Amino acid sequence: MSQDSTTVPETARKLSGRRRREIVAVLLFSGGPIFESSIPLSVFGIDRQDAGVPRYRLLVCAGEDVPLRTTGGLELTAPYGLEALSRAGTVVVPAWRSITQPPPTAALDALRRAHEEGARIVGLCTGAFVLAAAGLLDGRPATTHWMYAPTLAKRYPSVHVDPRELFVDDGDVLTSAGTAAGIDLCLHIVRTDHGADAAGALARRLVVPPRRSGGQERYLDRSLPEEIGADPLAEVVAWALEHLHEQFDVETLAARAYMSRRTFDRRFRSLTGSAPLQWLITQRVLQAQRLLETSDYSVDEVAGRCGFRSPVALRGHFRRQLGSSPAAYRAAYRARRPQNGSADRPERGERPDRPDRGDRFERQDLPEQRPGESSVMAMRRTAMAGVHAVTGASLTPPPPHGGHSGHSGPGSHLGHVTGHGGPGGHGGLGPEPGKPESDLYSPRLPGQRERPVG
């Protein structure tokens, strides 16, 4: 079952009496990456009952009798050995040090025994290779990091490898893609055990989304397994990548390989872990993604240059793989990476030496200037208009007794805005007696410099 499924496969065995569902054993090996290894330790090993997360009991187990050295040369000491797996209701293998090396026989036997006794077995990232070596993935759907999925499919042909999923839940055996997808799967386990509220509370503590949509497709690269270099299909694959701008189908590739379509499909899947048609579509979408990022071709032109028969076909496959339309993807990409150095130019209302002003005063908030009015004057006028809206104070006080109208000339409105209309400061906006008529007593906008008007 994939991450988006809502039903649990009826493949789980009854848990034996000596195992407890709340006990999670994490199986560590020397040479394993520290990030993946730390994910289940953080999720299941910290008491967060105050946040509404039910508590698990964690057993950290050494999978072999050697010093456990991890990323950066760190040496770990596990408090338990393989014997502790006999108490766990869930066993997590967070990573394996090398996809080319066989795991220790004793560890594989312990995993098989735990599975037979009803324990839930979890493989994060390359941990799927350990589960496959133990025979726990035979005939089952599984996933791993997209870069290692072809090797997993080729080495264990009975495993139904799907490199598109972030994680796969097949009831009592679960696998995830690389690195951060391990967090997704651990949250899924908490959600399965204790509900969405508990998983949501844990996600908030970890500052991650409770459930990520989509799969690994948006991260797929053109990379292929190293073994392809010596395979007869290598030339066909290389030709396909060089001619993506042409319209050809899988039958064309099979003919170039001098194989029937059925034989070509079988050989291609065993080599890459993907059906040839799906692989070809993925490569065309990746090429379209690059052109949208690096060129000014229209979407129609991009479709033609990537071998799609129509722009409609490009849009459909692009949205399915990347979750966005081509036009929206280009707009979002360019918004993140402004061109022509525009990211280095300060916007209006922003000074290079005052980086905080751009956050407090956006361009769209600048008032419209009147003829002969400076920007500062316009901002003061707008601010006083806000005061008038709240207090009802008059912004154009009547002339003082004697009919004198006050200021005149291009900047006459400024005297009205600041209340310089005569004795007494009509409306409470005039200067206090004995105070100079300066901007010291006028409303001030955030980040506005103190300077006289003139």
Salt bridges, closest charged atoms under 4 A:
ASP47 OD2 - ARG55 NH1 3.61
ASP50 OD2 - ARG205 NH2 2.83
GLU64 OE2 - ARG97 NH1 2.59
GLU75 OE1 - ARG69 NH2 3.38
ASP109 OD1 - ARG112 NH1 2.68
GLU117 OE2 - ARG18 NH2 2.64
GLU117 OE1 - ARG19 NE 2.89
ASP162 OD1 - ARG164 NE 2.98
ASP169 OD2 - HIS188 NE2 2.74
ASP170 OD2 - ARG140 NH1 2.59
ASP172 OD2 - HIS115 NE2 2.99
ASP172 OD1 - ARG140 NH2 2.97
ASP184 OD2 - ARG212 NH2 2.43
ASP193 OD2 - ARG120 NH2 2.91
ASP221 OD1 - ARG290 NH2 3.87
ASP231 OD1 - ARG267 NH2 3.40
GLU246 OE2 - HIS245 NE2 3.67
GLU251 OE2 - ARG261 NH1 2.54
ASP265 OD1 - ARG261 NE 2.98
ASP296 OD1 - ARG334 NH2 2.82
ASP300 OD1 - ARG315 NH2 3.75
ASP353 OD2 - ARG351 NH2 2.65
ASP356 OD2 - ARG360 NH2 2.88
GLU373 OE2 - ARG381 NE 3.03
GLU373 OE2 - HIS413 NE2 3.16
GLU437 OE1 - HIS420 ND1 3.56
ASP439 OD2 - ARG380 NH2 2.87
